[in-house]
C-alpha cells in the first residue's frame, strides 16, 4: 500500500501518516460513541453550554 501511495505523484509519507492518524482518531470516536452507556450520555446532555 505504501509503495502504491508513494508512486502516485505528489503523495508524501507525511500526508499518508496524517490520513492514517485522522482515520484512527475518527474510528476511536465512533467506538467510544457506540460503547458509551446511556447514563453517561444523559450526564453529558445535562451539561450547560453557557455559564
BAKOLPA-718200 format. One record per residue (C-alpha): x, y, z. Coordinates in pm, 1 decimal, always signed. Layout:
node east: X | north: Y | up: Z
...
This chain:
node east: +0.0 | north: +0.0 | up: +0.0
node east: +281.0 | north: +241.8 | up: +89.8
node east: +459.6 | north: +178.6 | up: -239.2
node east: +136.1 | north: +243.0 | up: -426.2
node east: +75.3 | north: +573.2 | up: -247.6
node east: +434.3 | north: +687.3 | up: -293.5
node east: +409.4 | north: +603.0 | up: -660.9
node east: +123.1 | north: +849.0 | up: -704.5
node east: +252.4 | north: +1194.6 | up: -791.5
node east: +250.3 | north: +1442.1 | up: -502.6
node east: +171.8 | north: +1196.2 | up: -222.2
node east: +423.9 | north: +1223.4 | up: +59.8
node east: +478.3 | north: +996.3 | up: +359.7
node east: +361.0 | north: +1278.0 | up: +588.8
node east: +29.9 | north: +1301.0 | up: +406.1
node east: -17.6 | north: +926.7 | up: +434.0
node east: +68.8 | north: +935.3 | up: +804.6
node east: -169.0 | north: +1223.7 | up: +875.3
node east: -452.9 | north: +1047.6 | up: +693.8
node east: -386.6 | north: +733.3 | up: +896.6
node east: -386.2 | north: +929.6 | up: +1224.1
node east: -713.4 | north: +1103.5 | up: +1126.9
node east: -874.7 | north: +771.9 | up: +1036.5
node east: -766.5 | north: +613.9 | up: +1366.7
node east: -897.5 | north: +914.0 | up: +1564.3
node east: -1230.7 | north: +902.0 | up: +1380.8
node east: -1256.0 | north: +528.2 | up: +1442.0
node east: -1180.7 | north: +577.2 | up: +1814.1
node east: -1454.4 | north: +840.7 | up: +1842.2
node east: -1703.6 | north: +608.3 | up: +1673.8
node east: -1611.2 | north: +320.8 | up: +1905.4
node east: -1646.3 | north: +548.3 | up: +2210.4
node east: -1982.2 | north: +677.3 | up: +2086.5
node east: -2131.0 | north: +332.3 | up: +2035.5
node east: -1991.5 | north: +185.2 | up: +2357.6
node east: -2084.4 | north: +474.8 | up: +2588.4
node east: -2365.4 | north: +379.1 | up: +2823.0
node east: -2694.6 | north: +567.7 | up: +2844.3
node east: -2625.1 | north: +717.2 | up: +3188.9
node east: -2304.5 | north: +874.5 | up: +3065.8
node east: -2479.7 | north: +1023.8 | up: +2762.6
node east: -2757.4 | north: +1167.2 | up: +2981.1
node east: -2493.7 | north: +1323.2 | up: +3209.2
node east: -2325.8 | north: +1484.1 | up: +2910.6
node east: -2656.4 | north: +1617.2 | up: +2776.6
node east: -2727.2 | north: +1794.7 | up: +3110.4
node east: -2405.2 | north: +1996.8 | up: +3096.2
node east: -2499.6 | north: +2364.8 | up: +3040.8
node east: -2348.0 | north: +2529.4 | up: +2736.8
node east: -2342.5 | north: +2880.7 | up: +2890.3
node east: -2236.9 | north: +2994.7 | up: +3236.7
